[in-house]
Amino acid sequence: MDGFSHVFVICYFNQLRPDQMGVLQVRPRRFLRRGLSLKELPIVGVFALNSPSRPNPIGITQAKVLGRRGRRIFVSGLDYFDGTPVLDIKPYHPHYRVRKIRTPEWYSNLDRKAKIAKKRRKLI
């Protein structure tokens, strides 16, 4: 891992509640933090989101490598709970980068609504 700036960390979500396992449809709740209401959020397939609710308890995230000491790798930006078991670590390569991304219409619409809600909150 020496020399790599970022890694993918694959984990086992050992702290999921029973109601979060086996779920196939969810609401994109991250938009709640951006000012939208639950009623405004559509129900979408779980694979369209980074929701912790999954049909299986496997997760993947990207993290910045801060350094290595012996067999330990120190990272920042890890969005797992403390103590989450790590299954594997893979180096991030530049060819993984996607230059032009596309999102579904429902996502673009929610993003636009969230930006409008943010502007309204600033005016208040």
KAVEN-V677328 format. One record per run of one state. SS is the DSSP state (H for helix, E for strand, L for the rest). FROM is the first residue (numbers start at 1). TO is the last residue. If there is no record, write none. Layout:
[[SS FROM TO] [SS FROM TO]]
This chain:
[[L 1 5] [E 6 12] [L 13 17] [H 18 20] [E 21 21] [L 22 24] [E 25 27] [L 28 28] [H 29 32] [L 33 37] [H 38 40] [L 41 42] [E 43 45] [H 46 48] [L 49 53] [E 54 54] [L 55 57] [E 58 69] [L 70 71] [E 72 76] [L 77 84] [E 85 91] [L 92 93] [H 94 96] [L 97 104] [H 105 123] [L 124 124]]
